[in-house]
Amino acid sequence: MRLLFDNSTPGTDPFSPENPLILTTGPLSGTMAPTGGNGHAFVAKSPLTFGVGEAKSHGFFGTELKRAGYDAIIFSNASDKPVYVWVDDDSIQLMDARHLWGKSPRETEEAIRDELGDYYVRVAAIGLAGEKKARPACIINDVSRAAGRTGMGAVMGSKNLKAVAVRGTNDVNVAKPDEFMTFVKEMHERMKGPATAKYKTLGTPLNVLVHNSLGALPTRNFTNAVFEGAEKVSGEYLNEKFVAKIDGCSSCAMRCEHLAAVNEGPYKGTTCRVEYEPLWAFGPHCGVDRLDAIIKAMDLCNYYGLDNLSTGNAVGFAMDLYEHKILSKEDTGGVDLRFGNAEAMVDLVHKIGKREDLGDILAEGVRLAAQKIGKGADKFANHIKGLEMTGYDIRGLKTAAIGYAVSFRGADHNRHGAYAADLKGTVDRFKVEKGRSKIVTDIEDLYAVIDSLIVCKFSRGVYYKEYEDLAKYYELVTGLEMKAEELKRTGERINVLGRLMNIREGFTRKDDHMPPKVMSTPIPDNTVSKGSFVSQKELDFMLDDYYAQRGWTNLGVPTPEKLKELGMEELTPIVERKI
Amino acid sequence: MTTIHDRKFVSSDPEKCVGCCVCEYACSFEKEKSFNPVKSRIRAVRLPPVINMALTCRLCEDAPCVAACPRDALTQSTETGVIIVDGDKCNGCGWCIEACDYGAIMLHPEKKVVFVCDLCEGKPKCVEWCPEEALKLVTADVLAQKARITAVKKLFQESVQPKK
């Protein structure tokens, strides 16, 4: 993020050549650190939020890049014809990619490996959606791993950059090898325990029935919070009927990658990695209870290089508009786009990927699509800062609601994880109260550190001592002294930096908002969360409380004193005019 | 002198292997004190979407790599079956690499001589580290035993399953 900050100017169009696309590895990349060894991140100004965009991915690509000897690569400017970048240890070449244009990320990966004649080349590529600058486009590496959110694939497409191919053959060494190995062994042992059990057994789709029973499963574009078809799209059913194999990433001692195969019906032969969020986006969120169609839709997202979450949101949004007669059968090309129509959903993903018909509008993301459609469509566009929602019904998860509202990435559960307190029941999740923000800032700061180390969030449970364990990792690998306290401060600095970057782009308090239906549609279902929603008064209270907790002004601007305290004085000019 | 029946080698169970490459890291760290799969004696192979397996030296009887070496740089231990590389004789010509059906013998990226699994003096680090317990140090006979038991279990299961 800091590299983006230093290498860009505010007000730049995300698709302009002046918007740099930054690819980084983490400090642990290339080492044996489980999950930390294999991560990478893409950062750029987001075409969805027009603020900070960033997405991380794991697999094998990041570790290869580190072995090639790179901590970060900045792609500035744009190519006038399709190219891919071939990083072969010290050598970097721009290669012709005209023959790859239109191919899926996986086809691109295979084609590049074939033409370079090295089967250990790792590739991160965009699909057709990225080429056509569909705003929710992602960047996919190692077949099924995506830097998914905030439209990084569209930025890559705007540069005519089809793929990055990497081969690294150098050693990666750590500062204190023997102590490091002892610590890694300890992590391996912890990963065999309960902290990672969920990911190794049913996987994240376990959430379906949990959220459903709590009345927190957003259904039909946040119309309901309970899905009558939940059993049929549950993690339990999925694993019993569809999961063929569970794989792991490079250097990981867990394994989470649930590979599902469809063995019968119209989508027979489809295989795809499954997780809760995509399953939610195409399942409950679209009112669809057919796992075969959901798996097909996910597979198509991988094929076109689309973020599952934003795409599923766009489909559900369009279905809601159709149900409310804002979109007619004429608009949908004769398709009966009611909630629950599985074939129509799959069809619409094709159209978004190819930017055809209605899909062309939806490929702008729900915020801009709503503007284009008009007729009050914005009341159904569930996004925050332009980024589409994720599978937590924050109408009845009010600690999480704070985290969502303020996240610099937009509607996002991954940078704060504040839903944990609500779901575990350690707080009254229907209540808004003073001090709740402390839970949010604490976890935001920790998650910022986890994200910057590019350690997988699924492993978060094994850092029993949180900052202390993470600081130890950092110290053993880099040899630089790191204390838990300093690392916590770093977490805060990262969150402040994200905030400042958005402020620099003109973001204000009103950008810390809720998705419209979270405020307009109380949960109607006969369940524990019945009647719950977030009112304007509650949102104001949350924001006041959060800003106060952060030591920011009531406009959500970090004060010069705060910046000084964090050693970020040089950024004071950004806030001076805003206070 | 022991025969092929007693020789233990590292075998990977594709049912358990998840393709995480922890074995590669453990090996390169043990042998070279660095994290670099290119210097690992064991290599994981992933064929998407669902196939994973790690491969290393299988200590073949009358090992083809030894036979292929034009410089007599390779010998096979009569005791353990491990392939021993004479670094002074090897010139990295690669005949042994071509002869090996498993890609288990490789050219070292810096030393320019070939290298191969030496079983870590009977306690392979890859086996110790494998988080999925997919790697085992076994004899061919034990593998056959396991295969037989699995096969019979399957037959038995099928016979007791209700007819559809």
Contacts between the chains, C-beta under 8 A, distances in Angstrom:
chain1	res1	chain2	res2	distance
A	30	B	35	6.1
A	31	B	35	5.4
A	32	B	22	7.1
A	32	B	25	4.1
A	32	B	26	7.4
A	32	B	29	6.7
A	32	B	35	5.6
A	34	B	22	7.9
A	37	B	25	7.7
A	37	B	35	7.7
A	60	B	21	7.8
A	67	B	36	6.7
A	106	B	48	7.8
A	120	B	37	8.0
A	143	B	48	4.7
A	143	B	49	7.1
A	144	B	48	7.6
A	144	B	49	7.7
A	169	B	36	7.3
A	169	B	38	4.8
A	169	B	109	5.8
A	170	B	36	7.0
A	171	B	32	7.4
A	171	B	34	3.6
A	171	B	35	6.8
A	171	B	36	4.6
A	171	B	39	7.5
A	172	B	34	6.7
A	172	B	35	4.5
A	172	B	36	6.6
A	173	B	33	7.7
A	173	B	34	5.2
A	173	B	35	7.2
A	174	B	35	7.6
A	177	B	29	7.3
A	177	B	33	6.3
A	181	B	29	6.7
A	188	B	129	7.4
A	188	B	131	5.8
A	191	B	131	7.0
A	192	B	131	7.5
A	244	B	49	7.7
A	244	B	50	5.5
A	245	B	49	7.5
A	245	B	50	4.1
A	246	B	18	6.6
A	247	B	18	4.9
A	247	B	19	5.7
A	247	B	46	7.8
A	247	B	50	7.6
A	247	B	52	6.5
A	248	B	18	3.9
A	248	B	19	6.4
A	248	B	20	3.9
A	248	B	131	7.9
A	248	B	132	7.8
A	249	B	20	6.6
A	250	B	20	6.4
A	250	B	21	4.9
A	251	B	20	6.5
A	251	B	21	6.3
A	251	B	22	6.1
A	251	B	25	5.9
A	252	B	20	5.1
A	252	B	22	7.6
A	252	B	131	7.8
A	253	B	20	7.3
A	253	B	22	6.5
A	253	B	131	3.8
A	254	B	131	7.6
A	255	B	18	4.3
A	255	B	20	6.8
A	255	B	131	7.8
A	255	B	132	6.9
A	257	B	18	7.9
A	259	B	49	5.3
A	259	B	50	5.6
A	261	B	49	7.8
A	261	B	50	7.8
A	271	B	49	4.7
A	271	B	50	7.6
